[in-house]
Structures are given as C-alpha cells and as structure tokens.
Amino acid sequence: MMHAIPHAVFLHVEADSRDAGILSDALARVTRNIRIRRVSAAETALELISESGEGGPPFDCVVTSLCLPGLDGAGLARRLRQRFDAATLPVFGLTRDTPAATPESDWFDAVFQKAGDVRGILPAASAIVDLWFTQARRFHC
C-alpha cells in the first residue's frame, strides 16, 4: 500500500552492501518519501542515535540485519528498547534464516526474512513501512 507520508529517515544497519542495496531499492518502490542512512555496524548505529537530543531519536525507524560484526542485531535492538519505546523508534530485524520466535526476537517490532532480489524483499519492505506508519507516534498524537 502506498502511503502519503511526510519525509522520513530510516537507519539501515547492514554489513552486506548487496543486501543493503536490495532493501533500499525495495523501500523506494514502496514510497519515495523515505531516505535511508546506512551503516555497517551496530556500534556506529548506537553512536548516531546517541546524538539525539530531547526531541527524540534522529531517525524515524531502524532496520537491522540480525547478523552483524561485533554487536549483533538483537543486541542493538535490546539497547534501543532500553531507551526508546516502539512508538518512538520502531526496530525491525532482517535475517537470512526463517524468522523464528526466540527471546531475542522480542526486542524487535517484527523480524523478516532477507531475499536475494528486490522482488523477493518487496513484501517485507512494504510490511515494514506499513507497520512503521501504523505505530509511529508522530502520526497518531
């Protein structure tokens, strides 16, 4: 579903540049109003988010790979949830494996399976935008 949404910035935490490009292209097909800032490590993501002031996080949403060098995606999600609720900063996970219900997945708003091409990840990209738009506090205050 195409949403008429204001400009938004998603933080994409992905070590694999090919996977990052696939998700970026898929999100652009869902809506042109999302700008994506990509970093390759959870630690870098935490540094960027720590720059947020009292106005809230500098990003509207975080999409992270579960498999990252150093701190993994679940660790990143756990740290973000300690600071922000889901309505302030939704966090979505991406994995090569079939998403499974584990204690680590509880830190995410949802976990989706990665795909090898844009067409394969398009349903997940659409679901991410739909979920983000539905729960983001700035649209429903």
N, C-alpha and C positions, 0 to 999 in steps of 0.2 A: 504494500500500500504506500503510495507517495504522500508524504506529509508536507504540509505547508508550514515549515518550521523556520524559526529565525536562525541566523548563523550560529553554529556550534563548533566546538573544538573537541575532538576525541583524541585521547592519548593511546597510541597503539604500542604495546611493548612486545617486540618480536625480534628474535635474533636472526631469523632466516629472511633475507631480503626478498626472496621469491614469494614466500608466504605473505610477507608484508605487502608486496605489490598486488597480489591476488585479492587480499581483503580491501585494500584501498580502491581498486577498480570496482569491486562489488558494491562497496558503500557509495561510490559515485553514481552507480546505476540506480541505487535506491533513492538518493536525494543528493542534489548538488550543494546543499547548504551546510554540509559538514566538512570542516577542514581537519586533516589528520596530521598529528605530530607524532613521528615515530622515534622511538629509542630502542636500543637493543638489549638493555639490561634493567632489571628491576631496581637496582640501586640508583640508576640515573633517573628513573621514573620517580622514585621517592624524593630525590633532590629537587626535581622540578616541582613536585606537588608541595614540598615543604616551603616553597616560596610564596604559597598562598597566604593572604592576609586575612583580616576579619571578614572580608567579603566572600569567603568560601574558596574552594579549590579553583586553580586556574584552568581546569578542564571540565567539560560537561560530562564526560564518561571515560572510563578506562577499559580497553580491550587488551587482554594479555594472553600470551601463549602460556600454557602450563609448564612447558619445558624451556627453561632459560638457564644460561650460565650463572653460577652464583646463587643468589636468592631466586627460588622458582616462583612461578605464577601464583601458586596457593599461598606462599609466604608473603608475596606482595599484597594479595587480596586481604589476608589476615591483618596486615599492618594498616592498610587503608580503612578497613572496617573498624579498627580501633579508634580511628579519628573521624570518619565520615559515615553517616548512615546511607542507605541505598537511595533515598530520595535526593540526597545532596550530591553523591558521586556513585552512580551505578558502576559496577565492576563485572565484566563478562570475561569468561575464560574460553580459550580455544585449545583443542588437543587433537593429536593425530589419532588417538585411540577413540573407541566408542565412549562417549561420556558416561560415567558411572556415578552412582550415588555413594560418595565417600565422605568422611568427616571434613576433608579438605575442600570438597565442592560446596560445603555450606557457606563458605566465605564469599562465594560468587552469587550474583543475581541469577545467572544461568551459565551453563557450560555447553559449548557447541563443538562439533567435530570439524576439523580443518578439511579442506578439499584441495585437489591438485590443480583446479582451474576456477575461473570466475563463476562459470555456470554452476559448479558444484557448491561453492560457498555462498551463492546468492541467497538461498533461503535463510541461512544463518545471519547474513548481513541484514536482511530485511527484518528478521526477528529481533536482532539487536537494536535496530533503530526503533521498531515498534515498542519494545519493552522500555527502552530509554525514554521515549516520548511519553509513554503512559505513566511512568513513575517519577520522572524528573520534577522536582518541587517547583522549579521556576515556571513551569507551565500550568501549575494547578494551585497556586497560592490563593 
